[in-house]
Amino acid sequence: MDDRPPQGGSVPRRVRLTYAALSLPTNAISQAWGLWLIYFYAPPGDASIGPRVEGAFGLDARVLLGAVLTLGRVLEALDDPLVGYWSDRTRSRWGRRIPFVLLGTPLWGVLFVLLFLPPSEGASHLNLGFLFVVAVSFYLFSNLSGAPLEALLPTMARRNQDRLSIASWQVVFGVLGAVVGLSVSALLQGLFGFTVMAVTIAAVAVAVRYLALFGCWQYALADDQPARPGFRRSVGEIFRNPQFRAYLPSFVFFQVALQMLIAALPFFVDTVFREASLLGWTAREDTGQFTFILTAAVIGGMLVAVPFFRQWAARAGKARVFRAAMLGAAAYFPALALAGLVPGLPVGVQAVGAVFLAGLPTAGVFLFPGIITADIVDEDARRSGDRREAMYYGAQNTLEKMATALAPLLFALVLLAGDTADDPLGVRLVGPVAGGMALLAFLSFRRYSLPDQADAASDGEAPAEGDAR
């Protein structure tokens, strides 16, 4: 029996859906990480939990925490192109991608849980060292288990229509992942505590990642042609690609902005919205539940915007719409500094409205990066005759991680301006700083010039050497 998928034609809807579901576990864990990790180890002074790290060398505990997480992220980012190169060059009876996902996924889930099980209950340098080791290990297995499956997209979906469809469903599943990682995690944390929250999120993430793998198993099995160029040559050619160099900073800058805004949500609840109440919950007494309301509002904004951005991209092209979404984010994010200050409007209503509007441009930026990278990979394959999907995604992830590693540190430095209900200036400044990052993303992407592409094989042309499957 031949387990390989048919060559050419559209990817079946079932496969598109199950592959797109990969974004659910990825988002669930990353959003829960971004929402709770800094808060768990270095909460604001008004929080109901105590700190788990302490300052040293004259540094504030939160700044020290941000520096340690930044160092771990930078160190881990260096292995992304190595994992990509390893995956691209792997030859096995299960193809290039499957072994990594099968073996790495369970450890990825276990390490996420360990992040919320520090050895000491109080503030301790031991906790800081423990966090560094576990975080670096978590980053590594996140990469080993996720990046090879992410790199399957360009060879699996050769048509622009399939890529747009997959990207749209990825946003939908990514939003569901954000529901799990932000809203559900906030609810679980408020009701049961951090340990139950972490175990639940990890269990859901591992199960859905395996579901995504098995759903596209035939395509992953067929992706078995190792790339030929050596590591140094591949890295050099990738970073000399002018389209990749135009796209990459835009992706990186926006990710920094987004990570800062996510980390700021519980701080907004404890400071700016401290006197707000909604649905019988108050921000002062129910931090987890109120954070759940705000994350649900962000997700609602994204869900409303996804169909609009997809239809607009089908008419105007991915690049144009991607630029517009980044420009919209750059214009709106600074307005978050004024949340809660509008006279005559309840603070709870202002809180929900402010974060709902932030979700609208975010949906547009979420929709396109994976398929823009796939277009760049196709253009590279036509020129070089080799498909180096995982190397491109790995290089992208390296620069993203090295830049977003600065997000906790930058966030902590901004909070030094004030992070209490009496002095929330630092919390309010997060919005303008994130808006500046989104503007830099827009300016970088203006140099990108690739049109929407269909693979040569779907146009009736002969595939490039090394592109046949």
Secondary structure, DSSP 8 states (H G I E B T S, - for coil): ---S--SSS---HHHHHHHHTTHHHHHHHHHHHHHHHHHHHS--TTSSS--S---BTTB-HHHHHHHHHHHHHHHHHTTHHHHHHHHHH---TTTTTHHHHHHHHHHHHHHHHHTT--S-SSS-HHHHHHHHHHHHHHHHHHHHHHHHHHTTHHHH--SHHHHHHHHHHHHHHHHHHHIIIIIIHHHHHHHH-HHHHHHHHHHHHHHHHHHHHHHTHHHHHH------S-HHHHHHHHHH-HHHHHHHHHHHHHHHHHHHHHHHHHHHHHTTTTT-EETTEETTT-HHHHHHHHHHHHHHHHHHHHHHHHHHHHHH-HHHHHHHHHHHHHHHGGGGGGTT--TTS-HHHHHHHHHHHHHHHHHHHHHSHHHHHHHHHHHHHHHHS---HHHHHHHHHHHHHHHHTHHHHHHHHHHTT--SSS--HHHHHHHHHHHHHHHHHHHHHTT--------GGGGTS---TT---
